[in-house]
Amino acid sequence: MLKIRKISEVVGLKVFTDSGEFYGEVEEANVVDNKIDGWRIRVNNSLLSRIGGARGVIIPHQFVKSVGDVFII
């Protein structure tokens, strides 16, 4: 059964890769034409923080594998 969640429930969830590595936390959703287009992920202690001062990445919604107690990409 499909469980529908509000975006406000997803913001702040921890993000993990499908191999189990911690990636960051969901910071916000990008919505285009009333559909989720991508997710802004705040990345901590990563190579990205050293490259150009980036603090996060935008993950396209197609890359999301699961949303539950954690966010899996």
N, CA, C and O atoms as a DFTB+ gen file, in Angstrom:
292 C
 N C O
     1  1       0.829      -1.169       0.000
     2  2       0.000       0.000       0.000
     3  2       0.883       1.246       0.000
     4  3       1.857       1.328       0.749
     5  1       0.536       2.204      -0.840
     6  2       1.299       3.434      -0.965
     7  2       0.988       4.370       0.191
     8  3      -0.171       4.689       0.455
     9  1       2.027       4.801       0.870
    10  2       1.851       5.754       1.971
    11  2       2.259       7.131       1.465
    12  3       3.397       7.330       1.040
    13  1       1.341       8.068       1.512
    14  2       1.610       9.426       1.049
    15  2       2.129      10.239       2.222
    16  3       1.559      10.207       3.312
    17  1       3.222      10.971       1.992
    18  2       3.829      11.792       3.032
    19  2       3.832      13.241       2.586
    20  3       3.896      13.540       1.394
    21  1       3.763      14.125       3.548
    22  2       3.886      15.547       3.262
    23  2       5.367      15.882       3.128
    24  3       6.222      15.241       3.738
    25  1       5.649      16.894       2.323
    26  2       7.039      17.315       2.153
    27  2       7.628      17.733       3.488
    28  3       8.803      17.485       3.756
    29  1       6.819      18.367       4.326
    30  2       7.326      18.819       5.621
    31  2       7.755      17.646       6.511
    32  3       8.579      17.825       7.408
    33  1       7.209      16.455       6.273
    34  2       7.622      15.266       7.034
    35  2       8.952      14.715       6.540
    36  3       9.659      14.031       7.281
    37  1       9.293      15.011       5.288
    38  2      10.511      14.467       4.685
    39  2      11.715      15.367       4.956
    40  3      12.842      14.885       5.074
    41  1      11.475      16.675       5.054
    42  2      12.567      17.612       5.317
    43  2      13.199      17.276       6.671
    44  3      12.514      17.140       7.684
    45  1      14.518      17.148       6.650
    46  2      15.255      16.819       7.869
    47  2      15.618      15.350       7.989
    48  3      16.403      14.979       8.863
    49  1      15.056      14.495       7.117
    50  2      15.405      13.075       7.174
    51  2      16.856      12.869       6.767
    52  3      17.388      13.608       5.938
    53  1      17.484      11.877       7.343
    54  2      18.848      11.517       6.970
    55  2      18.808      10.787       5.627
    56  3      17.903       9.995       5.366
    57  1      19.802      11.067       4.782
    58  2      19.885      10.490       3.441
    59  2      21.037       9.501       3.405
    60  3      22.157       9.810       3.812
    61  1      20.738       8.297       2.908
    62  2      21.746       7.254       2.764
    63  2      21.766       6.775       1.317
    64  3      20.749       6.836       0.625
    65  1      22.919       6.300       0.860
    66  2      22.997       5.674      -0.457
    67  2      22.466       4.253      -0.332
    68  3      22.286       3.745       0.774
    69  1      22.218       3.617      -1.470
    70  2      21.715       2.241      -1.435
    71  2      22.765       1.261      -0.922
    72  3      22.438       0.116      -0.608
    73  1      24.026       1.697      -0.833
    74  2      25.065       0.837      -0.255
    75  2      25.233       1.070       1.247
    76  3      26.089       0.449       1.878
    77  1      24.417       1.967       1.827
    78  2      24.410       2.162       3.269
    79  2      25.272       3.296       3.796
    80  3      25.399       3.459       5.009
    81  1      25.871       4.087       2.901
    82  2      26.714       5.197       3.343
    83  2      25.866       6.431       3.634
    84  3      24.951       6.757       2.878
    85  1      26.176       7.117       4.738
    86  2      25.483       8.355       5.069
    87  2      25.867       9.415       4.055
    88  3      27.045       9.581       3.739
    89  1      24.861      10.146       3.536
    90  2      25.096      11.133       2.486
    91  2      24.830      12.553       2.969
    92  3      25.553      13.474       2.590
    93  1      23.810      12.745       3.796
    94  2      23.473      14.079       4.281
    95  2      22.057      14.110       4.829
    96  3      21.545      13.099       5.311
    97  1      21.417      15.293       4.752
    98  2      20.047      15.459       5.223
    99  2      19.232      16.213       4.184
   100  3      19.754      17.088       3.493
   101  1      17.951      15.875       4.074
   102  2      17.053      16.564       3.149
   103  2      16.832      17.977       3.673
   104  3      16.447      18.171       4.826
   105  1      17.079      18.961       2.812
   106  2      16.920      20.353       3.203
   107  2      15.624      20.940       2.636
   108  3      14.933      21.689       3.326
   109  1      15.288      20.604       1.377
   110  2      14.045      21.090       0.799
   111  2      13.748      20.361      -0.499
   112  3      14.612      19.682      -1.054
   113  1      12.522      20.507      -0.977
   114  2      12.091      19.894      -2.230
   115  2      11.969      20.968      -3.304
   116  3      11.544      22.088      -3.019
   117  1      12.337      20.632      -4.534
   118  2      12.129      21.517      -5.674
   119  2      10.866      21.043      -6.382
   120  3      10.796      19.903      -6.841
   121  1       9.869      21.922      -6.471
   122  2       8.582      21.567      -7.066
   123  2       8.412      22.330      -8.369
   124  3       8.581      23.549      -8.413
   125  1       8.072      21.593      -9.445
   126  2       7.819      22.187     -10.754
   127  2       6.491      21.641     -11.258
   128  3       6.305      20.426     -11.319
   129  1       5.577      22.513     -11.614
   130  2       4.257      22.108     -12.116
   131  2       3.550      21.146     -11.163
   132  3       2.978      20.145     -11.596
   133  1       3.589      21.450      -9.872
   134  2       2.945      20.646      -8.822
   135  2       3.482      19.226      -8.699
   136  3       2.791      18.346      -8.185
   137  1       4.705      18.995      -9.165
   138  2       5.358      17.697      -9.019
   139  2       6.749      17.920      -8.449
   140  3       7.383      18.941      -8.718
   141  1       7.212      16.977      -7.675
   142  2       8.566      17.080      -7.118
   143  2       9.563      16.791      -8.226
   144  3       9.544      15.721      -8.836
   145  1      10.436      17.761      -8.478
   146  2      11.446      17.643      -9.525
   147  2      12.771      17.148      -8.955
   148  3      13.487      16.391      -9.610
   149  1      13.095      17.570      -7.741
   150  2      14.357      17.187      -7.130
   151  2      14.364      17.516      -5.652
   152  3      13.431      18.125      -5.127
   153  1      15.432      17.102      -4.992
   154  2      15.580      17.311      -3.553
   155  2      16.918      17.967      -3.296
   156  3      17.938      17.543      -3.838
   157  1      16.918      19.005      -2.468
   158  2      18.174      19.625      -2.072
   159  2      18.658      18.916      -0.818
   160  3      17.967      18.874       0.200
   161  1      19.855      18.363      -0.911
   162  2      20.450      17.584       0.178
   163  2      21.637      18.361       0.741
   164  3      22.554      18.720       0.002
   165  1      21.619      18.618       2.043
   166  2      22.745      19.259       2.718
   167  2      23.755      18.164       3.043
   168  3      23.461      17.230       3.790
   169  1      24.945      18.293       2.472
   170  2      25.976      17.271       2.621
   171  2      26.968      17.726       3.677
   172  3      27.497      18.835       3.598
   173  1      27.222      16.883       4.660
   174  2      28.173      17.187       5.728
   175  2      29.423      16.338       5.576
   176  3      29.358      15.168       5.198
   177  1      30.571      16.953       5.881
   178  2      31.855      16.224       5.904
   179  2      32.059      15.388       4.648
   180  3      32.273      14.179       4.727
   181  1      31.994      16.020       3.521
   182  2      32.123      15.309       2.256
   183  2      33.129      16.024       1.367
   184  3      33.559      17.140       1.659
   185  1      33.488      15.371       0.298
   186  2      34.352      16.015      -0.689
   187  2      33.686      17.243      -1.285
   188  3      34.367      18.194      -1.669
   189  1      32.368      17.232      -1.365
   190  2      31.660      18.365      -1.950
   191  2      31.877      19.642      -1.169
   192  3      31.904      20.724      -1.756
   193  1      32.032      19.545       0.131
   194  2      32.230      20.744       0.937
   195  2      33.598      21.372       0.676
   196  3      33.808      22.557       0.938
   197  1      34.518      20.574       0.162
   198  2      35.851      21.097      -0.147
   199  2      35.950      21.630      -1.566
   200  3      36.863      22.396      -1.874
   201  1      35.035      21.243      -2.426
   202  2      35.073      21.656      -3.824
   203  2      34.222      22.907      -3.997
   204  3      32.995      22.825      -3.945
   205  1      34.827      24.021      -4.195
   206  2      34.118      25.256      -4.474
   207  2      33.218      25.751      -3.359
   208  3      32.366      26.605      -3.601
   209  1      33.376      25.249      -2.162
   210  2      32.565      25.711      -1.047
   211  2      31.122      25.237      -1.100
   212  3      30.272      25.795      -0.405
   213  1      30.826      24.242      -1.890
   214  2      29.454      23.725      -1.984
   215  2      29.039      23.110      -0.657
   216  3      29.826      22.426      -0.003
   217  1      27.787      23.362      -0.265
   218  2      27.274      22.802       0.994
   219  2      26.278      21.682       0.741
   220  3      25.834      21.019       1.678
   221  1      25.928      21.469      -0.509
   222  2      24.951      20.436      -0.792
   223  2      24.820      20.168      -2.272
   224  3      25.530      20.740      -3.099
   225  1      23.891      19.282      -2.584
   226  2      23.640      18.905      -3.972
   227  2      22.133      18.837      -4.198
   228  3      21.350      18.765      -3.251
   229  1      21.749      18.860      -5.457
   230  2      20.349      18.639      -5.816
   231  2      20.274      17.268      -6.483
   232  3      20.930      17.011      -7.493
   233  1      19.468      16.406      -5.902
   234  2      19.282      15.054      -6.409
   235  2      17.958      15.008      -7.169
   236  3      16.920      15.344      -6.600
   237  1      17.968      14.598      -8.449
   238  2      16.692      14.455      -9.167
   239  2      15.804      13.408      -8.481
   240  3      16.296      12.423      -7.931
   241  1      14.512      13.639      -8.524
   242  2      13.569      12.741      -7.848
   243  2      13.658      11.306      -8.388
   244  3      13.355      10.358      -7.664
   245  1      14.064      11.140      -9.637
   246  2      14.188       9.795     -10.219
   247  2      15.229       8.948      -9.494
   248  3      15.168       7.720      -9.551
   249  1      16.182       9.583      -8.816
   250  2      17.238       8.848      -8.116
   251  2      16.810       8.358      -6.743
   252  3      17.524       7.570      -6.122
   253  1      15.660       8.807      -6.256
   254  2      15.185       8.399      -4.932
   255  2      14.617       6.985      -5.031
   256  3      13.721       6.717      -5.832
   257  1      15.148       6.092      -4.211
   258  2      14.692       4.704      -4.228
   259  2      13.642       4.430      -3.176
   260  3      12.743       3.618      -3.396
   261  1      13.741       5.107      -2.006
   262  2      12.801       4.843      -0.921
   263  2      12.762       6.029       0.041
   264  3      13.770       6.691       0.286
   265  1      11.577       6.271       0.572
   266  2      11.400       7.282       1.619
   267  2      10.615       6.623       2.744
   268  3       9.485       6.177       2.547
   269  1      11.210       6.566       3.900
   270  2      10.567       5.972       5.067
   271  2      11.091       6.695       6.292
   272  3      10.949       7.912       6.414
   273  1      11.696       5.946       7.193
   274  2      12.342       6.564       8.343
   275  2      13.611       7.295       7.911
   276  3      14.060       8.230       8.575
   277  1      14.178       6.857       6.793
   278  2      15.331       7.520       6.179
   279  2      15.050       7.657       4.688
   280  3      14.090       7.089       4.169
   281  1      15.887       8.403       4.023
   282  2      15.768       8.686       2.594
   283  2      16.863       7.892       1.889
   284  3      18.037       8.059       2.219
   285  1      16.523       7.046       0.942
   286  2      17.519       6.208       0.255
   287  2      17.651       6.661      -1.201
   288  3      16.665       6.769      -1.929
   289  1      18.909       6.924      -1.604
   290  2      19.166       7.301      -3.012
   291  2      20.103       6.307      -3.643
   292  3      20.446       6.441      -4.818
